Amino acid sequence: MAALITNKGKEIICKRLRGEGVEPKYIGWGSDGGTMLALNVTNTGLGNALPEARVAGVSSIITTTTANDTYQVVGTLTASDLCVVREVGLFDAATGGNLFMRATFGALNLEAGDSIQFTITCQFREIT
């Protein structure tokens, strides 16, 4: 899976450090695996968002390498019809808003009523 924090995502992090802005915890999915909209830090939305509403995920701070170094959001989306899911995004609003991070992956073919539970993590680590 390829994933990145967008430029707006970096802005969200900086504003949150100053006590400003809204937590990015809304999960949306789409059908573009990067053919319509390449994965890029300039992305402002999904390549091809599917019609299901974004869900408010449950956020937490977890430990990946060092204590409390990872922001995590977990949420489940359910298909309303047949679809192919190839991307997921984390936003700071239920509609509109800013794309914090986006990931693309291989096609997941869903039928109506099928669900995917996404666990989205953003680890902060030292570069050595």
Number of C-alpha atoms within 10 A of each C-alpha: 8 12 18 17 20 21 17 18 24 14 14 21 18 13 13 14 10 9 9 11 14 15 14 25 24 25 28 28 29 21 23 24 23 18 9 11 13 14 22 16 18 13 21 20 22 27 24 17 19 19 12 14 15 22 21 21 21 13 18 12 15 16 12 15 11 11 9 13 15 18 16 18 20 18 19 16 20 16 19 15 13 12 17 19 23 22 28 25 28 28 28 20 18 17 12 10 14 23 27 27 29 28 21 24 16 13 14 12 12 17 13 11 11 14 13 14 11 16 14 23 17 17 17 13 11 5 4 3
